[in-house]
Amino acid sequence: MEFQYSYGDKIYSIRLNPQPDGTYTAVIDDREYIVVVHRQQEGALTLLIDGKPARAHVAAHKNQRFVGLSDGVTYELETADRAISRRKSAAGAAGSLTAQMPGQVTHVMVHEGETVELGQTLIVMEAMKMEIRITAPVGGNITKLHVQQGDTVDRGQRLVEVGVS
């Protein structure tokens, strides 16, 4: 299986290869990891990645997979064609960020007019027991906040707009 995910401005490739002993090799941009997966309950996993334990929550929607790790980072995985197509269309966007899945806004980390850096956490949401961090796609200024702490949002709902400085 091959997926791509984006973090900041970079798209990463992930290849997952099942092994006869039940483990997986995960190749991420030419670096290989040995992964042992233990399922605890629906959507919750305990992993051993090169012998180091990690917890993950996984949710799926159509061709996308959302993986929230115990360190608070959430990744959106998608097929390679979709990731590249979405990245190209987002590159020309003005920085309007929308909810990728329904959830609740637990923290708003910025306010209108504030200057932010690429990758800075702007909003934290909770969806399906996962913490999802919405980060700045570009450096710039917060031009509009569409949500506040405690709001429940739908998939595709606008959250925040970042204007390029």
FENTA-V689714 format. One line per field, one symbol per residue. psi: psi as a letter, one per 30 degrees, with the letter a starting at -180 (. if undefined). A space follows every 10 residues. Layout:
BEGIN
psi->???
END
This chain:
BEGIN
psi->kklklkjbgk kkkkkkjklf gflkkkjjhg kkkkkkkjke ljfkkkljjh fkkkkkkklk jbglkkjklf gfkkkjklle eeeeeeeeef eflggkklkf lkakjfkjfl lkfkkllkfk kekklkkhgk kkkjlkflka kjfkkfllkf kkllkfkkel kkkk.
END
